Each structure stands twice: as structure tokens, then as C-alpha cells.
Amino acid sequence: MNETADRNEMKHPEERSMRICIDEAKNAAAQGAYALAAFVVVKDKILAVKHTSLHRTFDPTAHAELLASERLLLR
């Protein structure tokens, strides 16, 4: 197998986490929200995932990264 094929078959260690975050963004878009999501991962464990909701709540602080952090802090 050549080097390019080897690289294409490698999986990024964070692929599972990124897929979950992308799915959260897609769900947000399906609800008419902005397709923006954020997550908090520690030692390969997802602790929080949220999408931006400022369009729905009219809260200027309702960005995905802030909401994910807030969810983590309120656990």
C-alpha cells in the first residue's frame, strides 16, 4: 500500500467526538438554527455538547461554546 492510501485509512483520534459535534450542528440546522455547535472533551469523554441558540432566545451570550461550558459547570 502506498503512503497516500495509508494516510486516507488512518482515523483521527478525535473523529468520534467531532462526529457528535457535527451531528449536533446538523440537528440545530434542521430546527432552523445556525449550524454551530461546540463540545467539551476530557480524556476522550464528551462532557458537554450544545449548539448556538441566540437566534431563538435572543440572548447575545447563547453561543455554542458558552452554552457547552455552562452545561459542564452546572453538572
Secondary structure by P-SEA (a helix, b strand, c coil): ccaaaaaaaccccaaaaaaaaaaaaaaaaaaccccccccccccccccccccccccccccccccaaaaaaaaaaac
